[in-house]
Amino acid sequence: MHTPDTLSEPSVGGAAEPALFSTMSTMRAMRRLLPDPVSDELLDRLIQAAVWGPSGGNMQRYEYVVVTDRAVMAELAPLWKRCVDAYLATTGKYAPAGMDEAAYARMVAAIEYQRDHFAETPALIIPCYRFPEPRIEEEGLRVHAEALGPDATARMGRTQERFAALAEGSCVYPGVQNLLLAARGLGLAANITIWHLFLEEEWKAALGIPEEMNTFAAIPVGWPRGRFGPVSRRPVAEVVHRDRW
């Protein structure tokens, strides 16, 4: 029987922090999964956590494809392999600047393990989103342009595609983070990937996802083979710019 880890509540200034902080600080990307199934009840709890995330304009246009059928997973495994191989040959070929080479080699080994055992993945979650066609009248465009000014309006015209992608992403990824936190809290292993976008049309065809829907991640979920542990991240003092850059 799988049970959630007991999370400690570290003390800061003599006061106990919420358990959520322990959850976040030990939420590694866990790629080595046991083949044991994850119940529909637990998967529904993950989706519930995702749905609690914010949604732009409260439109709630998200949909979640949850794959647990081993036959379907076996069909997806060759697509996953092609995407991972493409990633490791390009973006993922070298360790990021400042990352220990040995640590990066361990991460790549875990990615390769997941690739080679993908057909055994207990569950895969694909978050999808699509904004409706905007209803904008001519008067609204005029006020919009006046509010921004001519230079900014011209820039918006050039960056509209990026703006739309970020707007949809902002409605999806907070929910994805909720899902990952919920998985960690329940003792489940999960990691977010976007490699499927190399072959998004093929993934959508394999899963019957409508052409007009955009997919934002492929999240393998299962019980971990290893143990959760503290994440390694840049210190806060190194990344904060107070008041100005």
N, C-alpha and C positions, 0 to 999 in steps of 0.2 A: 504494500500500500504506500502510495506517495503522499507525503504531508509537507506543508509549507515549512520553510526554515523559520527558526525563532530569531527574530531580529532584535538586536540590542538597541538601547536608546542612549547614545553617548551624551555625556554631560558637557555643556558649554556654559561657562560662568556660573557653575553650580546648579543650573537648571537643565532638566532633561529635554533633549530635542525630540520632536515628533518622530515616530518610527519610520515615517516616510523618508527621512534623511538617510537612515541606514539602508532602506530599500534602494534609493538612488545611488548611494556610494558603493554599492556592491552589485550593480546591475551590469555585469559584463555581457558582451555579445557571446552567447553560448551556442556553439555550432555543432558540438558533438552530442547527438541525441540518442536516447534509448529508443528502440522500436515500439515500446509499449504504447498502447493507444491512450489518447486524451479524451475524456468523456465529453459528450455534447454539452452537458451542463457547465463544465469548466470553460469550454470554448465560448459558450453564450455569455459567461461572466466576463470574458475578455472583450467581447464585442460590446457588452453593456458599458464597460469602462471606456471604450473608445467613443461610444455614442454620447457619453457625458462630456466629452471635450467640446470646446467652443466651435461655433459654426458661423461664418460670416453672414450677417443679416439674418441669423437664425434660420437659414434656408434648409439646412439639414439634407442636402442633396447627396450624401454619401451612401454607398452600398458596399457590402463586404462579401466577397466570395470566400467560402471556407471549404477547403478540400481535405477530406479524410479518407476517401476511397483509395485503396492501395493500387487498383488498376489505373485510376486517373493519375495518381502520383507517378506510376511507372511510365505513363505516357509523357509526363512533364519532365522526367529525369533527363532525357537527351537535350531538351531545350535548356534546362538549368546548366548542364555540362558545357554547352556551347557558349552560354553567356559568361560563365565563370572563366572558361579558357580564354575568351576574348578579353576579359578584365585583367587576368593575370599576365597576359601578353603585352598589355599597354599600361593603363593607369596603375595597376597593381604590381608592376614588374619590380619596382624598387621601393625600398622603405621610405616613408616620408622624412623630410629633413628633421633631424633632432631625435628620431626614433631609433632605439637600440636595434641593431641588425639581428641579434639573436631573438629579441622579442618579436620582431617582424616575421622572422622565419617560423616562429611558433604559430603566429596568426595565420600565415599562409598554409601551414600544415593543417590547421583546423578547417580552413576554407576548402582545402583539397579533400579532407575527410568528409566534409558535408557534401561536396560534389560527388564523391564516389559512393556515398550511401544515401543519396537523395531519395531514391525509391522507397527507403524505409522510414522517411519522415512521417511522423504521426499526423501532423496537421500543417496546412499551409494557408495563410490568410492574405488575401489580395484586397487592399482598400482601393475603392474607386470613387470618382467624383466627377461631376459635370455641372457647370453653371448653366442656368437657363439663358436663353437669348435675352439680352438686356432690352428693356423698354425705355428708350430715351427719345424725348421729343426735341424738336428744333430749339424751342425756348430753353430747355434744359442744357443743351449744348452751348447756347450763347452764354448762359450764366456760368457754366463750367469754365469756358474760355476766359471770361472776365475775371473770375476768381483766381485763376492760375496766372493769367498774364500771357502775352504772346509767346515769349521764349519758352516758358514751361509747357504751354500747350503744344508747341512744335516738338518739344522733347517727348512728350507723352505719345505723340503720333508715332515716333520712332521706337518707343519702348513698350508699345501696347501689348505685344506678344509676351514679353517678359512679365509685365504687370499681371496679365491674365493668368499665367502659369503660377506666379507667386500667390495670387489671390486664391486660386484653387488649392494650392499647397497649404496655405495658412488655414484652410478649412478642414484639412485632412491630417496633417502631421501632429497637431496637438492631441487628436484622438489616438493616433498611432503611439505616441509617447504614453498616454494613459494605458493603452493595451500592454505595452512593454512593462510598465510599472506593475500592472495587475498580474502579469505573468510572473514577474519576480516575486511579488508578494505571495503568490500561490505555490511557489517553488518550481515553476515551470521555466524551462530555458527557451529563449527566443532571440532573434536578431533581425534588425531591419536591413533589407538590401533593396537596391534599385537596378541591379544588373539585368533584370528581365526586360528593361526598357531597350536593350540592344535588339531584342526580338519581340517587341511589344505586340505587333500584329499577330505573330504566331501564338503567343500566349493567349491573347484574346480569342483567337479562333479555337484553340484547344479547349478553352473554358466557356465558350459561348458568351463572352462578354460583348455587349453591343458596341458597334463601331464608334458610336458617338461618346461613349464613356472613356475617361482617362484613368489609367491605373497609376498608382503612386508608390507602391512597394510590393515586395513579396516577402512575407514574414514566416519562416519555418518555426514551428512550435512543437515542443515535446518535453519529456523529462530528461534532465541533464545526466550525462555520463560522468562529468566532473563536479566540482564544487564551485559555488559562487565565491567571489572574493573581491577585495577592494579594487576599484578601477584606477588606472594610472592616467592622470590628466594634468594639464598645465595649472600652476598655482594661480589663485585669484589675483594676487598682486601683479602678476605678469600680464593679465589680460584686461584689467580694468583701466579705463580712461575717465577720470572724474571731471565732470563739467565740460571738458573739451578733450579732443584727441591729443 
